[in-house]
Amino acid sequence: MKEALKSIVRWLGERLVGYSDSFIDVLLAAFLAGRKILFVGKHGLGKTTLACSLAEISQMNWIHYDASKDDLISVAGIPSPKHLAKGKLFFARHGRTIWDKELVFLDELTRANRENQNMWLEILEDRRLYGEKLACRVFIASCNPDSYASTYKCDDALLDRFSVVLPVPDLQNCSPSLVKKMMDVNIKIVSGCNEKKELHIDIPALQKEIAENRKSLVENPILLHAIESWGGVVVSLLMGGKNKKNKENGYSDESSQEEKRYISPRSFGHHLPNIFFDLLAYDVTLGREMVPKWICKRAQDTLIYCLKTKCKLGEGIVNLALKKGEKFLLSLLENTSMKADDPLIWLCIGEFQNRLLAAELLDISQIPEQNLPALEVLLRKLVVEGMKNHKTNKNLEERLWLICKRFCPKISSALLVDIEREGLRKRVDSFLSCIEQSSSHDVNGYCSNKQWAMKQLCS
């Protein structure tokens, strides 16, 4: 599948003259993952041709709609009077209805009136129409800027449903060599050279391999932790307030007086991490090495194509987020001393209960001699968190004690003493609390128990 994907990248790269590699990579990664894609740009840039070309090589049953002309009857069909008489809504199908189409291309989105834009909301969100499930697996749309005559502003709720918004380069001020190359490509296409049918790609098999690679990446605890932490940093920064000139951070923004755009949880909680992993899975399938610098590059691509254009974020605040996000992500990936397949990693990342279970299942024979100090440090952190930050009970105390006992004498037996001492201290605190709340005739019994506990603690 590596060569198959390379041939698609090569075929697309030959036709998209003047487009960046990042644009092509994000487009293909989102397309092969079945995401919702929107092309935005001026007229004559080839948005429609690009979308139709992708649809043709997808080997899917697809349909091309024009949002300025196609209405409910074109998309859904005509309500059947026979079914309506029985209290059921059923649309009589025809050749252009959406119900059996696997790929939907909606052209001229901003020329759809408000009513038609509302119709596409449900289709984009749930891939349903009037509650009925569609066969749609990929959705692509294109539009001109809102400033064009006879266009409507794209509804923010509709725009938010797209996974990526790709601004198509207008290719103004391009070099003579670029113009020559563009002419050469179009002459050959019109003449029938380099036809798309030369691509004999098993797209479903390619998508399956990319999905498997994606699953492996998500199961990598170091990478998952790093990407989630990076997302928290950059999104918090983008939503942190107004854009203001800041000498320390070295950025200024002409829109500094305007409040920052709203970023929906759908965009930063769903689209952002999923497009990031789609891109990395695409890279793995191409055989690219997952080094920290390259992962940081993909973080930048994800932020730009997933949030910047869609949420209309200013250049200044985006550049600041890119700079700080890269520094933060690089520090997480490069300063991690353990590899993803190191068994100790499961003691570093995750909720307390998960780390406790990982410690119980850990096999001491898997731990190299040089990693035993790291094991002791991680176990000590686990003990401290378990005994102090969680409600201590006898069962938890016993579990922690058995875990540490199992690794002795490979690690210091002082951990066992710490667990016992902390457990006794907790019980003393519990006795004191009970005394404060008890009646006078119970005090003597509690005091005797307290004295016993204190003797044990001191010993």
VOPAGU-2260 file (C-alpha; in pm, 1 decimal, decimal comma):
REM VOPAGU-2260
SITE   aa  ch    i         X         Y         Z
SITE  MET   A    0       0,0       0,0       0,0
SITE  LYS   A    1     298,7     230,9      43,7
SITE  GLU   A    2     361,0     246,2    -332,2
SITE  ALA   A    3     -10,8     284,6    -401,2
SITE  LEU   A    4     -30,9     589,3    -175,5
SITE  LYS   A    5     287,6     732,5    -325,0
SITE  SER   A    6     137,7     703,8    -673,2
SITE  ILE   A    7    -170,2     903,1    -562,5
SITE  VAL   A    8      50,9    1170,3    -402,4
SITE  ARG   A    9     261,6    1186,1    -717,7
SITE  TRP   A   10     -43,0    1199,6    -947,1
SITE  LEU   A   11    -203,5    1477,4    -742,6
SITE  GLY   A   12     122,8    1668,8    -705,7
SITE  GLU   A   13     169,0    1677,4   -1083,7
SITE  ARG   A   14    -169,6    1845,8   -1125,1
SITE  LEU   A   15    -175,2    2080,7    -826,9
SITE  VAL   A   16      86,7    2322,1    -955,3
SITE  GLY   A   17     188,9    2580,5    -696,7
SITE  TYR   A   18      23,7    2399,8    -406,0
SITE  SER   A   19     227,6    2329,1     -93,0
SITE  ASP   A   20     314,6    1975,5      12,6
SITE  SER   A   21     128,0    2038,0     339,0
SITE  PHE   A   22    -192,1    2121,5     149,7
SITE  ILE   A   23    -172,1    1798,2     -50,5
SITE  ASP   A   24     -87,7    1587,5     256,8
SITE  VAL   A   25    -371,9    1729,8     468,3
SITE  LEU   A   26    -614,3    1690,9     178,7
SITE  LEU   A   27    -526,4    1326,5     112,9
SITE  ALA   A   28    -507,6    1233,1     482,0
SITE  ALA   A   29    -853,3    1380,4     547,8
SITE  PHE   A   30    -997,4    1235,0     226,3
SITE  LEU   A   31    -873,2     880,3     290,9
SITE  ALA   A   32    -994,9     899,7     652,6
SITE  GLY   A   33   -1345,7     996,0     538,4
SITE  ARG   A   34   -1343,2    1346,1     688,6
SITE  LYS   A   35   -1552,6    1645,5     576,9
SITE  ILE   A   36   -1348,3    1882,0     357,6
SITE  LEU   A   37   -1416,3    2239,1     244,3
SITE  PHE   A   38   -1220,5    2421,2     -29,2
SITE  VAL   A   39   -1233,2    2800,7      -3,7
SITE  GLY   A   40   -1098,4    3031,6    -272,3
SITE  LYS   A   41   -1161,3    3268,3    -559,9
SITE  HIS   A   42   -1307,3    3163,3    -894,6
SITE  GLY   A   43   -1100,2    2979,4   -1154,4
SITE  LEU   A   44    -864,4    2805,1    -911,4
SITE  GLY   A   45    -975,2    2450,9    -996,8
SITE  LYS   A   46   -1167,3    2373,1    -677,1
SITE  THR   A   47   -1443,1    2189,0    -862,6
SITE  THR   A   48   -1198,1    2002,5   -1087,8
SITE  LEU   A   49    -991,7    1894,7    -787,9
SITE  ALA   A   50   -1295,6    1764,7    -598,3
SITE  CYS   A   51   -1428,9    1577,0    -903,1
SITE  SER   A   52   -1086,3    1422,0    -964,8
SITE  LEU   A   53   -1070,7    1294,0    -606,6
SITE  ALA   A   54   -1422,5    1154,9    -642,5
SITE  GLU   A   55   -1331,1     969,0    -961,7
SITE  ILE   A   56   -1022,9     797,6    -817,6
SITE  SER   A   57   -1212,3     709,4    -496,8
SITE  GLN   A   58   -1400,5     424,8    -671,4
SITE  MET   A   59   -1711,8     534,0    -478,2
SITE  ASN   A   60   -2065,2     597,6    -597,6
SITE  TRP   A   61   -2064,5     976,7    -599,1
SITE  ILE   A   62   -2279,0    1277,1    -684,1
SITE  HIS   A   63   -2205,8    1640,8    -768,2
SITE  TYR   A   64   -2453,4    1897,7    -633,5
SITE  ASP   A   65   -2465,4    2270,6    -703,2
SITE  ALA   A   66   -2584,0    2444,0    -386,0
SITE  SER   A   67   -2723,8    2737,0    -587,0
SITE  LYS   A   68   -2961,8    2509,2    -782,9
SITE  ASP   A   69   -3014,3    2176,7    -605,5
SITE  ASP   A   70   -3292,3    2187,7    -347,6
SITE  LEU   A   71   -3470,6    1931,7    -129,4
SITE  ILE   A   72   -3637,5    1761,3    -427,2
SITE  SER   A   73   -3302,1    1727,0    -608,9
SITE  VAL   A   74   -3125,9    1592,0    -300,7
SITE  ALA   A   75   -3391,3    1382,5    -123,3
SITE  GLY   A   76   -3656,6    1321,2    -387,3
SITE  ILE   A   77   -4032,9    1373,8    -376,6
SITE  PRO   A   78   -4233,9    1276,3     -66,3
SITE  SER   A   79   -4449,2     975,4    -150,0
SITE  PRO   A   80   -4823,0    1052,6    -104,3
SITE  LYS   A   81   -4888,7     679,9     -58,6
SITE  HIS   A   82   -4660,2     664,8     246,0
SITE  LEU   A   83   -4779,1    1002,0     380,3
SITE  ALA   A   84   -5134,5     865,2     386,6
SITE  LYS   A   85   -5007,4     597,1     624,4
SITE  GLY   A   86   -4834,6     854,7     844,2
SITE  LYS   A   87   -4484,4     776,4     715,5
SITE  LEU   A   88   -4233,8    1003,6     544,0
SITE  PHE   A   89   -4067,9     837,7     246,6
SITE  PHE   A   90   -3900,3    1004,8     -50,3
SITE  ALA   A   91   -3937,3     862,6    -398,5
SITE  ARG   A   92   -3582,0     814,0    -525,3
SITE  HIS   A   93   -3442,9     926,0    -860,0
SITE  GLY   A   94   -3098,4     922,6   -1020,2
SITE  ARG   A   95   -2969,7    1229,4    -836,5
SITE  THR   A   96   -3091,9    1156,1    -484,7
SITE  ILE   A   97   -2835,9    1136,1    -207,1
SITE  TRP   A   98   -2950,6     818,9     -31,1
SITE  ASP   A   99   -2715,2     566,4    -194,9
SITE  LYS   A  100   -2422,2     800,9    -267,0
SITE  GLU   A  101   -2095,1     719,8     -85,7
SITE  LEU   A  102   -1920,9    1046,7    -174,9
SITE  VAL   A  103   -2103,9    1379,1    -192,8
SITE  PHE   A  104   -1952,9    1689,1    -353,5
SITE  LEU   A  105   -2139,0    2013,9    -284,6
SITE  ASP   A  106   -2027,1    2299,2    -508,6
SITE  GLU   A  107   -2083,5    2672,5    -450,3
SITE  LEU   A  108   -2178,6    2634,0     -82,8
SITE  THR   A  109   -2196,7    3009,2     -16,6
SITE  ARG   A  110   -2449,8    3049,7    -298,6
SITE  ALA   A  111   -2700,8    2834,1    -111,3
SITE  ASN   A  112   -2972,6    3037,1      59,7
SITE  ARG   A  113   -3041,3    3004,8     431,8
SITE  GLU   A  114   -3303,1    2733,1     385,4
SITE  ASN   A  115   -3074,1    2517,1     176,4
SITE  GLN   A  116   -2781,5    2569,7     414,5
SITE  ASN   A  117   -3001,9    2443,2     697,4
SITE  MET   A  118   -3078,5    2128,8     496,5
SITE  TRP   A  119   -2708,2    2043,8     479,4
SITE  LEU   A  120   -2659,0    2084,9     856,2
SITE  GLU   A  121   -2803,5    1743,5     940,8
SITE  ILE   A  122   -2624,6    1575,3     649,9
SITE  LEU   A  123   -2287,0    1709,8     760,4
SITE  GLU   A  124   -2337,3    1641,0    1130,9
SITE  ASP   A  125   -2483,3    1289,6    1138,4
SITE  ARG   A  126   -2476,4    1178,9     770,5
SITE  ARG   A  127   -2854,3    1157,7     796,0
SITE  LEU   A  128   -3145,6    1329,8     625,2
SITE  TYR   A  129   -3477,5    1356,3     807,1
SITE  GLY   A  130   -3342,0    1098,4    1049,8
SITE  GLU   A  131   -3269,7     838,4     782,9
SITE  LYS   A  132   -2912,5     708,8     756,3
SITE  LEU   A  133   -2720,2     794,9     438,9
SITE  ALA   A  134   -2455,6     586,6     263,7
SITE  CYS   A  135   -2225,8     894,0     254,9
SITE  ARG   A  136   -1869,5     820,1     367,9
SITE  VAL   A  137   -1688,8    1131,1     237,1
SITE  PHE   A  138   -1823,2    1485,9     204,7
SITE  ILE   A  139   -1642,3    1754,3       1,7
SITE  ALA   A  140   -1762,5    2109,3     -54,9
SITE  SER   A  141   -1628,7    2421,8    -220,1
SITE  CYS   A  142   -1715,3    2789,7    -195,9
SITE  ASN   A  143   -1608,4    3138,6    -291,0
SITE  PRO   A  144   -1535,2    3405,7     -29,9
SITE  ASP   A  145   -1836,9    3567,7     136,2
SITE  SER   A  146   -1743,8    3896,9     -29,7
SITE  TYR   A  147   -1853,5    3774,3    -374,1
SITE  ALA   A  148   -2175,6    3915,7    -521,6
SITE  SER   A  149   -2480,9    3684,9    -501,6
SITE  THR   A  150   -2325,5    3486,3    -214,9
SITE  TYR   A  151   -2452,3    3433,1     137,5
SITE  LYS   A  152   -2237,0    3426,1     447,3
SITE  CYS   A  153   -2166,9    3063,2     533,1
SITE  ASP   A  154   -2348,5    2980,9     856,0
SITE  ASP   A  155   -2097,8    2936,4    1140,4
SITE  ALA   A  156   -2269,4    2617,6    1258,8
SITE  LEU   A  157   -2241,8    2472,0     906,2
SITE  LEU   A  158   -1879,0    2578,0     869,6
SITE  ASP   A  159   -1795,4    2425,5    1208,2
SITE  ARG   A  160   -1901,2    2080,6    1089,1
SITE  PHE   A  161   -1612,9    2058,4     839,0
SITE  SER   A  162   -1306,3    1875,6     968,7
SITE  VAL   A  163   -1064,5    2079,9     756,9
SITE  VAL   A  164   -1102,8    2406,9     566,9
SITE  LEU   A  165    -843,3    2432,3     290,3
SITE  PRO   A  166    -775,8    2780,7     147,1
SITE  VAL   A  167    -686,3    2724,0    -218,3
SITE  PRO   A  168    -385,4    2938,9    -326,0
SITE  ASP   A  169    -476,9    3205,3    -583,3
SITE  LEU   A  170    -135,4    3176,5    -754,4
SITE  GLN   A  171    -100,5    3548,7    -820,3
SITE  ASN   A  172     254,2    3682,0    -864,5
SITE  CYS   A  173     376,6    3335,0    -967,7
SITE  SER   A  174     699,5    3288,8   -1161,9
SITE  PRO   A  175     716,9    3234,6   -1540,7
SITE  SER   A  176     835,5    2878,0   -1485,1
SITE  LEU   A  177     526,9    2805,3   -1270,7
SITE  VAL   A  178     297,3    2947,7   -1540,4
SITE  LYS   A  179     471,0    2730,6   -1800,8
SITE  LYS   A  180     430,6    2419,9   -1586,4
SITE  MET   A  181      61,9    2494,0   -1528,4
SITE  MET   A  182       3,5    2532,3   -1902,5
SITE  ASP   A  183     186,8    2207,7   -1972,0
SITE  VAL   A  184     -23,5    2012,8   -1720,6
SITE  ASN   A  185    -354,6    2145,4   -1856,0
SITE  ILE   A  186    -261,4    2089,2   -2220,2
SITE  LYS   A  187    -179,7    1723,8   -2144,3
SITE  ILE   A  188    -498,4    1670,3   -1945,5
SITE  VAL   A  189    -719,4    1819,8   -2218,3
SITE  SER   A  190    -532,0    1615,8   -2481,1
SITE  GLY   A  191    -604,5    1293,2   -2289,9
SITE  CYS   A  192    -250,7    1233,3   -2166,0
SITE  ASN   A  193    -190,7    1095,0   -1817,0
SITE  GLU   A  194    -551,7     988,5   -1770,4
SITE  LYS   A  195    -677,3     917,6   -1419,7
SITE  LYS   A  196    -764,8     562,5   -1524,0
SITE  GLU   A  197    -392,7     484,2   -1515,2
SITE  LEU   A  198    -427,9     477,9   -1136,8
SITE  HIS   A  199    -523,6     122,6   -1046,7
SITE  ILE   A  200    -542,4     163,0    -669,1
SITE  ASP   A  201    -731,9     -52,8    -424,3
SITE  ILE   A  202    -866,7     242,1    -224,1
SITE  PRO   A  203   -1057,2      35,2      38,2
SITE  ALA   A  204    -742,8    -169,6     113,1
SITE  LEU   A  205    -538,6     150,9     138,2
SITE  GLN   A  206    -791,1     303,6     378,3
SITE  LYS   A  207    -785,7     -13,3     587,6
SITE  GLU   A  208    -406,1      -1,9     624,5
SITE  ILE   A  209    -413,8     367,7     716,9
SITE  ALA   A  210    -681,7     293,9     979,5
SITE  GLU   A  211    -465,0      16,0    1128,3
SITE  ASN   A  212    -163,3     249,3    1142,1
SITE  ARG   A  213    -379,9     512,2    1308,7
SITE  LYS   A  214    -494,2     265,4    1573,3
SITE  SER   A  215    -130,8     177,9    1651,2
SITE  LEU   A  216     -43,1     546,5    1689,5
SITE  VAL   A  217    -334,9     613,2    1923,2
SITE  GLU   A  218    -227,5     317,0    2137,9
SITE  ASN   A  219     117,6     473,7    2180,9
SITE  PRO   A  220      87,8     629,6    2530,3
SITE  ILE   A  221     377,7     873,9    2485,3
SITE  LEU   A  222     240,6    1013,2    2158,9
SITE  LEU   A  223    -118,0    1027,4    2284,0
SITE  HIS   A  224     -14,8    1210,5    2600,9
SITE  ALA   A  225     203,0    1454,5    2402,8
SITE  ILE   A  226     -67,5    1540,4    2146,8
SITE  GLU   A  227    -339,4    1583,6    2408,1
SITE  SER   A  228    -111,5    1806,6    2617,8
SITE  TRP   A  229     -12,3    2009,0    2308,7
SITE  GLY   A  230    -379,2    2057,0    2222,2
SITE  GLY   A  231    -450,1    2188,6    2569,7
SITE  VAL   A  232    -169,1    2444,5    2543,0
SITE  VAL   A  233    -246,9    2583,6    2195,7
SITE  VAL   A  234    -625,9    2589,3    2231,0
SITE  SER   A  235    -605,5    2764,3    2569,5
SITE  LEU   A  236    -372,6    3019,6    2415,1
SITE  LEU   A  237    -601,2    3079,4    2115,2
SITE  MET   A  238    -905,3    3126,9    2338,8
SITE  GLY   A  239    -721,4    3324,2    2604,7
SITE  GLY   A  240    -842,5    3674,5    2524,1
SITE  LYS   A  241    -792,4    3955,8    2277,8
SITE  ASN   A  242    -507,1    3984,3    2031,7
SITE  LYS   A  243    -277,3    4256,5    2159,4
SITE  LYS   A  244      66,6    4372,1    2060,6
SITE  ASN   A  245     316,3    4197,9    2283,6
SITE  LYS   A  246     684,5    4291,1    2266,5
SITE  GLU   A  247     790,2    3995,4    2476,1
SITE  ASN   A  248     629,7    3740,0    2244,1
SITE  GLY   A  249     716,1    3937,1    1934,4
SITE  TYR   A  250     383,1    3949,5    1755,6
SITE  SER   A  251     125,0    4205,6    1662,9
SITE  ASP   A  252    -208,3    4172,0    1488,2
SITE  GLU   A  253    -402,4    4425,9    1286,6
SITE  SER   A  254    -724,2    4288,3    1439,8
SITE  SER   A  255    -597,8    4353,0    1792,5
SITE  GLN   A  256    -910,9    4547,2    1886,8
SITE  GLU   A  257   -1145,5    4262,2    1797,1
SITE  GLU   A  258   -1235,5    3986,3    2036,3
SITE  LYS   A  259   -1102,4    3645,2    1952,0
SITE  ARG   A  260   -1328,4    3415,7    1752,8
SITE  TYR   A  261   -1529,8    3144,2    1923,3
SITE  ILE   A  262   -1372,6    2796,4    1886,4
SITE  SER   A  263   -1628,0    2522,5    1939,6
SITE  PRO   A  264   -1556,3    2207,2    2142,5
SITE  ARG   A  265   -1634,5    2014,1    1824,8
SITE  SER   A  266   -1344,1    2183,8    1648,3
SITE  PHE   A  267   -1081,3    2161,1    1921,8
SITE  GLY   A  268   -1202,3    1846,2    2097,5
SITE  HIS   A  269   -1292,8    1631,7    1796,6
SITE  HIS   A  270   -1158,8    1763,2    1465,9
SITE  LEU   A  271    -817,9    1884,9    1588,7
SITE  PRO   A  272    -686,8    1559,4    1747,6
SITE  ASN   A  273    -843,7    1335,6    1483,2
SITE  ILE   A  274    -693,0    1524,3    1189,1
SITE  PHE   A  275    -356,0    1517,7    1370,5
SITE  PHE   A  276    -367,4    1137,6    1398,7
SITE  ASP   A  277    -501,5    1105,9    1041,8
SITE  LEU   A  278    -195,1    1295,7     918,7
SITE  LEU   A  279      47,8    1083,7    1120,7
SITE  ALA   A  280    -117,4     759,8    1004,0
SITE  TYR   A  281     -89,9     884,2     645,1
SITE  ASP   A  282     280,6     955,4     703,3
SITE  VAL   A  283     341,4     609,5     852,5
SITE  THR   A  284     174,6     449,9     549,6
SITE  LEU   A  285     407,3     650,7     324,7
SITE  GLY   A  286     704,0     519,0     524,3
SITE  ARG   A  287     799,8     849,8     682,9
SITE  GLU   A  288     988,5     833,1    1011,9
SITE  MET   A  289     804,3     963,3    1318,2
SITE  VAL   A  290    1078,1    1185,5    1461,6
SITE  PRO   A  291     987,9    1471,0    1702,5
SITE  LYS   A  292    1064,7    1747,7    1451,2
SITE  TRP   A  293     833,8    1593,9    1191,0
SITE  ILE   A  294     552,2    1542,8    1444,4
SITE  CYS   A  295     584,5    1912,8    1534,2
SITE  LYS   A  296     555,5    1998,4    1164,0
SITE  ARG   A  297     231,3    1799,1    1149,0
SITE  ALA   A  298     106,0    1980,6    1457,9
SITE  GLN   A  299     147,0    2309,5    1270,1
SITE  ASP   A  300     -32,4    2176,0     961,1
SITE  THR   A  301    -319,3    2051,4    1176,5
SITE  LEU   A  302    -363,1    2383,0    1355,9
SITE  ILE   A  303    -355,2    2586,5    1034,0
SITE  TYR   A  304    -594,5    2375,7     826,9
SITE  CYS   A  305    -823,2    2266,7    1108,8
SITE  LEU   A  306    -870,2    2589,0    1307,1
SITE  LYS   A  307    -710,7    2897,0    1152,2
SITE  THR   A  308    -929,6    2949,0     844,2
SITE  LYS   A  309   -1246,0    2795,7     986,8
SITE  CYS   A  310   -1239,0    3004,9    1305,5
SITE  LYS   A  311   -1099,2    3315,1    1130,5
SITE  LEU   A  312    -807,7    3347,3    1371,5
SITE  GLY   A  313    -560,9    3632,1    1329,6
SITE  GLU   A  314    -207,9    3577,0    1201,3
SITE  GLY   A  315     -47,1    3710,5    1518,2
SITE  ILE   A  316    -215,5    3483,6    1769,2
SITE  VAL   A  317    -181,7    3180,2    1537,1
SITE  ASN   A  318     190,9    3239,8    1493,4
SITE  LEU   A  319     229,6    3267,6    1869,7
SITE  ALA   A  320      36,5    2941,9    1920,4
SITE  LEU   A  321     247,8    2768,5    1655,7
SITE  LYS   A  322     571,1    2885,9    1816,4
SITE  LYS   A  323     479,1    2799,5    2173,7
SITE  GLY   A  324     305,4    2476,5    2071,0
SITE  GLU   A  325     612,6    2353,5    1883,5
SITE  LYS   A  326     842,3    2430,7    2176,0
SITE  PHE   A  327     610,9    2254,3    2421,5
SITE  LEU   A  328     550,3    1947,0    2201,5
SITE  LEU   A  329     920,2    1913,5    2119,0
SITE  SER   A  330    1011,3    1920,0    2488,2
SITE  LEU   A  331     759,4    1642,6    2560,9
SITE  LEU   A  332     877,8    1419,2    2277,2
SITE  GLU   A  333    1253,8    1474,8    2309,9
SITE  ASN   A  334    1280,4    1472,9    2690,4
SITE  THR   A  335    1104,4    1140,9    2735,0
SITE  SER   A  336    1376,0     895,4    2833,8
SITE  MET   A  337    1162,4     588,1    2768,2
SITE  LYS   A  338    1045,3     456,2    2433,8
SITE  ALA   A  339     684,4     372,3    2361,7
SITE  ASP   A  340     739,2      -0,8    2400,9
SITE  ASP   A  341     908,7      36,2    2741,9
SITE  PRO   A  342     686,5    -140,1    3001,8
SITE  LEU   A  343     759,7     137,6    3254,7
SITE  ILE   A  344     573,8     390,0    3038,1
SITE  TRP   A  345     243,8     256,9    3171,2
SITE  LEU   A  346     347,4     373,6    3518,0
SITE  CYS   A  347     399,0     728,1    3386,9
SITE  ILE   A  348      79,6     808,5    3199,0
SITE  GLY   A  349    -287,1     772,3    3283,3
SITE  GLU   A  350    -522,0     778,0    3577,5
SITE  PHE   A  351    -411,1     647,0    3917,7
SITE  GLN   A  352    -619,9     328,1    3900,1
SITE  ASN   A  353    -476,2     240,9    3557,5
SITE  ARG   A  354    -119,2     293,4    3679,7
SITE  LEU   A  355    -193,4      87,0    3989,8
SITE  LEU   A  356    -318,9    -199,6    3773,2
SITE  ALA   A  357     -14,9    -166,1    3543,0
SITE  ALA   A  358     215,6    -195,8    3846,1
SITE  GLU   A  359      35,1    -512,3    3959,6
SITE  LEU   A  360      75,1    -669,1    3614,8
SITE  LEU   A  361     435,1    -558,2    3563,0
SITE  ASP   A  362     686,6    -840,3    3517,0
SITE  ILE   A  363    1017,9    -766,5    3692,7
SITE  SER   A  364    1202,8    -981,1    3441,0
SITE  GLN   A  365    1110,1    -727,5    3168,5
SITE  ILE   A  366    1289,9    -445,9    3347,5
SITE  PRO   A  367    1659,0    -400,3    3254,6
SITE  GLU   A  368    1900,4    -350,4    3543,8
SITE  GLN   A  369    1971,2       9,6    3444,4
SITE  ASN   A  370    1597,2      94,6    3465,7
SITE  LEU   A  371    1549,2     -26,1    3824,5
SITE  PRO   A  372    1617,3     321,7    3974,3
SITE  ALA   A  373    1344,8     460,5    3746,6
SITE  LEU   A  374    1111,8     182,2    3862,4
SITE  GLU   A  375    1171,3     274,3    4227,3
SITE  VAL   A  376    1100,2     642,1    4157,8
SITE  LEU   A  377     775,6     559,6    3976,4
SITE  LEU   A  378     660,8     322,9    4250,9
SITE  ARG   A  379     736,9     583,4    4515,9
SITE  LYS   A  380     523,2     836,9    4327,9
SITE  LEU   A  381     246,3     579,7    4305,4
SITE  VAL   A  382     264,4     510,3    4680,0
SITE  VAL   A  383     264,4     880,7    4770,8
SITE  GLU   A  384     -35,1     949,6    4546,5
SITE  GLY   A  385    -223,1     644,8    4670,2
SITE  MET   A  386    -166,7     715,2    5038,9
SITE  LYS   A  387    -214,1    1091,2    5035,7
SITE  ASN   A  388    -435,0    1197,0    4747,3
SITE  HIS   A  389    -681,3     909,7    4752,5
SITE  LYS   A  390    -908,8     797,2    5031,0
SITE  THR   A  391    -698,2     533,1    5197,8
SITE  ASN   A  392    -860,5     202,8    5276,6
SITE  LYS   A  393    -717,8    -129,0    5388,2
SITE  ASN   A  394    -757,8    -282,4    5043,9
SITE  LEU   A  395    -562,0      -5,9    4865,1
SITE  GLU   A  396    -290,1     -15,9    5130,9
SITE  GLU   A  397    -253,2    -392,2    5088,6
SITE  ARG   A  398    -236,0    -362,3    4708,5
SITE  LEU   A  399      42,6    -103,8    4727,5
SITE  TRP   A  400     230,7    -307,9    4986,3
SITE  LEU   A  401     210,9    -628,8    4775,7
SITE  ILE   A  402     330,8    -443,4    4465,7
SITE  CYS   A  403     640,7    -310,7    4643,2
SITE  LYS   A  404     702,3    -640,1    4822,6
SITE  ARG   A  405     705,9    -822,5    4489,8
SITE  PHE   A  406     995,0    -608,6    4362,0
SITE  CYS   A  407    1211,9    -641,2    4674,8
SITE  PRO   A  408    1510,1    -677,1    4697,7
SITE  LYS   A  409    1541,4    -527,9    4348,1
SITE  ILE   A  410    1424,4    -200,3    4498,0
SITE  SER   A  411    1461,7     -54,4    4846,8
SITE  SER   A  412    1247,1    -209,5    5120,2
SITE  ALA   A  413    1202,2     141,3    5263,4
SITE  LEU   A  414     892,2     172,8    5047,4
SITE  LEU   A  415     722,8    -100,3    5252,6
SITE  VAL   A  416     796,3      88,7    5574,9
SITE  ASP   A  417     661,1     409,9    5421,2
SITE  ILE   A  418     334,2     238,7    5329,8
SITE  GLU   A  419     291,1      96,1    5680,0
SITE  ARG   A  420     379,5     426,4    5847,6
SITE  GLU   A  421     144,2     627,9    5625,6
SITE  GLY   A  422    -135,6     376,8    5679,7
SITE  LEU   A  423    -101,4     404,7    6057,7
SITE  ARG   A  424     -91,8     783,6    6038,9
SITE  LYS   A  425    -417,5     780,9    5842,6
SITE  ARG   A  426    -581,7     561,6    6103,5
SITE  VAL   A  427    -464,4     790,7    6386,1
SITE  ASP   A  428    -617,7    1087,8    6202,8
SITE  SER   A  429    -937,1     889,9    6164,1
SITE  PHE   A  430    -944,2     816,0    6541,8
SITE  LEU   A  431    -894,4    1184,3    6623,5
SITE  SER   A  432   -1174,6    1281,8    6389,2
SITE  CYS   A  433   -1406,4    1028,0    6547,4
SITE  ILE   A  434   -1325,2    1152,9    6897,6
SITE  GLU   A  435   -1425,1    1506,3    6803,5
SITE  GLN   A  436   -1761,0    1384,1    6681,7
SITE  SER   A  437   -1833,4    1122,4    6950,8
SITE  SER   A  438   -2020,3    1138,3    7280,7
SITE  SER   A  439   -1825,1    1143,3    7610,3
SITE  HIS   A  440   -1874,7     775,7    7700,8
SITE  ASP   A  441   -1702,9     668,7    7375,2
SITE  VAL   A  442   -1393,5     880,3    7434,8
SITE  ASN   A  443   -1209,8     630,3    7657,8
SITE  GLY   A  444   -1232,3     358,2    7396,7
SITE  TYR   A  445   -1107,4     585,2    7121,1
SITE  CYS   A  446    -822,0     714,2    7339,1
SITE  SER   A  447    -696,0     363,1    7412,2
SITE  ASN   A  448    -699,3     285,0    7039,3
SITE  LYS   A  449    -518,9     611,4    6967,1
SITE  GLN   A  450    -244,6     532,4    7221,1
SITE  TRP   A  451    -195,0     188,8    7066,6
SITE  ALA   A  452    -171,4     335,8    6720,1
SITE  MET   A  453      76,4     601,3    6831,4
SITE  LYS   A  454     302,8     339,4    6987,5
SITE  GLN   A  455     296,0     142,1    6662,2
SITE  LEU   A  456     371,4     453,3    6462,4
SITE  CYS   A  457     667,2     551,9    6683,2
SITE  SER   A  458     814,0     203,3    6667,6
